């Protein structure tokens, strides 16, 4: 089956293709993975009885702590075949190590090539990479490899330094930015303060990584709306990815969720008992990687809560789409009787005039329940401003967290640590 055609096949044809690939994955893991050999034996799994995608429910999922504790036992090839070692960002615990072979890098390039095509990118694109390609980070490398596969040009600028970003835009006239959305606001701020007409620049699109841009109904959230309103000539494409699945979901121009590439991943959405949720309901994204040599994963729980969308897209693709991440399972907050996730806090803070930057800090209080402290960078702190902030939270969430005003520079240093790869918005001390 030509890979380039799979996104336009029927649901039944895609399912048949994935079930055939699943058989090969199970055999490969049983032969080459110490972890999965033990996993199958311990749980009485007979892989020859796993015939369909529905049968996957009989295999207990793989969890992040398994990778953290037993990374070497997941590696399926001899060490001399590993050519890339990477780690996750560690925002929700100890970083996970991930190893890749030459073929895995080719698969990664193919994935990003597909993502760029979803985002209407062509070989004529000039990308400006505004994320790091070092620090053991998979994303920057994936974008660079995908650009090569697309036969397009790329300027590797890295993260931060708005002045350098604008010098690059003026010097090379890129058509597309690859960036963390919240940093794009800094880029806009710099342009406006320094007399740069960003509306007349060469940039016409941004492929965005990290921050969410949309609400569950696919309308822009506060961050997405701010960027769009201030730079309407630039079309925004949201993406979702993780190191462990070495693949991504990228929006098309219709902005109705990131498109699934079924030749790369089998996708499930699981409830708290590891059973599939009904279609359209929130569940923990769980993946089985296809075509991976170094560290293939079976029913790996990503920790991200989201929804699948299954109706055909207006772009013509018939594959499932993943909605915006609602939150991370281990970052769920139970605060004064209300259950919420950090993105709900971010969206409120992004919408309050006078909040320049912020950090959400979670900790456990003396009676063992969750507490929220929001550290806000503001140039005009006052008791009235604090009351206004808390009123915003009560109006939206029915509860108000504690607020602490800090200098804008201090919060900026917390958000962009020297060894960081993404902006930090949450510090979980629980």
QUIVENRA-V750538 format. One record per residue. PHI is phi in radians with two decimals (999 if undefined). Layout:
phi=PHI
phi=PHI
This chain:
phi=999
phi=-1.10
phi=-1.08
phi=-1.14
phi=-1.70
phi=-1.13
phi=-1.21
phi=-1.89
phi=-1.36
phi=-1.26
phi=-1.02
phi=-1.13
phi=-1.19
phi=-1.12
phi=-1.06
phi=-1.06
phi=-1.07
phi=-1.16
phi=-1.17
phi=-1.15
phi=-1.14
phi=-1.05
phi=-1.00
phi=-1.16
phi=-1.09
phi=-1.07
phi=-1.14
phi=-1.13
phi=-1.16
phi=-1.09
phi=-1.50
phi=-2.02
phi=-1.89
phi=-1.09
phi=-1.04
phi=-1.29
phi=-1.03
phi=-1.17
phi=-1.07
phi=-1.13
phi=-1.15
phi=-1.07
phi=-1.80
phi=1.10
phi=-1.51
phi=-1.76
phi=-1.13
phi=-1.26
phi=-1.71
phi=-1.57
phi=-1.83
phi=-2.28
phi=-1.09
phi=-1.12
phi=-1.24
phi=-1.03
phi=-1.08
phi=-1.41
phi=-1.84
phi=-1.02
phi=-1.14
phi=-1.62
phi=-2.02
phi=-1.01
phi=-1.14
phi=-1.09
phi=-1.17
phi=-1.12
phi=-1.56
phi=-2.29
phi=-0.81
phi=-1.05
phi=-1.33
phi=-1.59
phi=-1.26
phi=-1.84
phi=-2.28
phi=-1.13
phi=-0.96
phi=-1.26
phi=-1.67
phi=-1.41
phi=-2.09
phi=-2.47
phi=-2.01
phi=-2.31
phi=-2.38
phi=-1.26
phi=-1.27
phi=1.30
phi=-1.23
phi=-2.14
phi=2.45
phi=-1.05
phi=-1.04
phi=-1.69
phi=-1.48
phi=-2.39
phi=-2.03
phi=-2.34
phi=-1.68
phi=-1.03
phi=-1.15
phi=-1.13
phi=-1.17
phi=-1.14
phi=-1.11
phi=-1.09
phi=-1.10
phi=-1.10
phi=-1.01
phi=-1.25
phi=-1.02
phi=-1.11
phi=-1.09
phi=-1.08
phi=-1.12
phi=-1.02
phi=-1.52
phi=1.09
phi=-1.56
phi=-2.27
phi=-1.14
phi=-1.48
phi=-1.15
phi=-2.06
phi=-1.56
phi=-1.94
phi=-1.46
phi=-1.88
phi=-2.16
phi=-1.26
phi=-1.90
phi=-1.96
phi=0.97
phi=1.10
phi=-1.67
phi=-1.36
phi=-1.13
phi=-1.02
phi=-1.14
phi=-1.07
phi=-1.11
phi=-1.10
phi=-1.14
phi=-1.13
phi=-1.12
phi=-1.09
phi=-1.12
phi=-1.31
phi=1.16
phi=-1.85
phi=-1.72
phi=-2.47
phi=-1.94
phi=-1.57
phi=-1.61
phi=1.56
phi=-1.55
phi=1.34
phi=0.95
phi=-0.92
phi=-1.05
phi=-1.17
phi=-1.08
phi=-1.28
phi=-1.07
phi=-1.19
phi=-1.07
phi=-1.22
phi=-1.36
phi=-2.04
phi=0.91
phi=-1.16
phi=-1.70
phi=-2.42
phi=-1.77
phi=-2.03
phi=-2.71
phi=-1.34
phi=-0.95
phi=-1.08
phi=-1.24
phi=-1.06
phi=-1.12
phi=-1.13
phi=-1.12
phi=-1.15
phi=-0.98
phi=-1.09
phi=-1.05
phi=-1.17
phi=-1.35
phi=-2.02
phi=1.19
phi=-1.70
phi=-1.49
phi=-1.21
phi=-1.16
phi=-1.75
phi=-1.33
phi=-1.33
phi=-1.29
phi=-2.17
phi=-2.70
phi=-2.40
phi=-1.61
phi=-1.85
phi=-2.26
phi=1.71
phi=-1.23
phi=-1.30
phi=-1.94
phi=-2.28
phi=-1.45
phi=-1.07
phi=-1.56
phi=1.32
phi=-1.23
phi=-1.10
phi=-1.36
phi=-1.05
phi=-1.10
phi=-1.07
phi=-1.17
phi=-1.08
phi=-1.14
phi=-1.09
phi=-1.16
phi=-1.58
phi=-2.50
phi=-1.15
phi=-1.25
phi=-1.78
phi=-1.35
phi=-1.77
phi=-2.10
phi=-1.52
phi=-2.29
phi=-2.34
phi=-2.78
phi=-2.64
phi=-1.04
phi=-1.11
phi=-1.66
phi=0.78
phi=-2.76
phi=-2.54
phi=-2.12
phi=-2.11
phi=-1.19
phi=-1.66
phi=-1.12
phi=-1.50
phi=1.00
phi=-2.04
phi=1.94
phi=-1.38
phi=-1.30
phi=-1.44
phi=-1.88
phi=-1.22
phi=-1.36
phi=-1.92
phi=-2.53
phi=-1.67
phi=-2.06
phi=-2.29
phi=-2.15
phi=-1.94
phi=-1.55
phi=-1.18
phi=-1.78
phi=1.18
phi=-1.81
phi=-1.06
phi=-1.45
phi=-1.01
phi=-0.97
phi=1.61
phi=-1.66
phi=-1.15
phi=-2.75
phi=-1.40
phi=-1.08
phi=-2.29
phi=-2.17
phi=-2.08
phi=-1.42
phi=-1.97
phi=1.37
phi=-1.71
phi=-1.71
phi=-1.22
phi=-2.42
phi=-1.15
phi=-2.11
phi=-2.02
phi=0.89
phi=-1.45
phi=-1.49
phi=-1.34
phi=1.56
phi=-1.69
phi=-1.69
phi=-2.77
phi=-2.14
phi=-1.70
phi=-2.17
phi=-2.02
phi=-1.25
phi=-1.01
phi=-1.48
phi=-1.08
phi=-1.31
phi=1.84
phi=-1.26
phi=-1.86
phi=-1.37
phi=-1.07
phi=-2.16
phi=-1.81
phi=-1.40
phi=-1.03
phi=-1.17
phi=-1.34
phi=2.96
phi=-1.62
phi=-0.95
phi=-1.43
phi=-1.89
phi=-1.07
phi=-1.98
phi=-1.98
phi=-2.16
phi=0.91
phi=1.49
phi=-1.94
phi=-1.71
phi=-2.65
phi=-2.09
phi=-0.90
phi=-0.97
phi=-1.15
phi=-1.23
phi=-1.02
phi=-1.12
phi=-1.19
phi=-1.11
phi=-1.13
phi=-1.78
phi=-1.78
phi=-1.14
phi=1.80
phi=-1.52
phi=-1.39
phi=-2.75
phi=-2.85
phi=-2.35
phi=-1.68
phi=-2.02
phi=-1.91
phi=-2.66
phi=-1.75
phi=-1.45
phi=-1.20
phi=-1.79
phi=1.48
phi=-1.91
phi=-1.27
phi=-2.20
phi=-2.15
phi=-2.07
phi=-1.86
phi=-1.65
phi=-2.00
phi=-1.51
phi=-2.53
phi=-1.55
phi=-2.38
phi=-1.24
phi=-2.86
phi=-1.13
phi=-1.13
phi=-1.17
phi=-1.07
phi=-1.09
phi=-1.10
phi=-1.08
phi=-1.13
phi=-1.12
phi=-1.04
phi=-1.16
phi=-1.11
phi=-1.16
phi=-1.58
phi=-2.07
phi=1.32
phi=-2.30
phi=-2.19
phi=-1.35
phi=-1.26
phi=-2.22
phi=-2.29
phi=-1.54
phi=-2.30
phi=-1.28
phi=-1.05
phi=-1.12
phi=-1.12
phi=-1.13
phi=-1.06
phi=-1.17
phi=-1.19
phi=-1.25
phi=-2.18
phi=-1.11
phi=-1.04
phi=-1.78
phi=-1.36
phi=-2.03
phi=-2.36
phi=-1.09
phi=-1.68
phi=-2.01
phi=-2.26
phi=-2.10
phi=-1.77
phi=-1.78
phi=-1.26
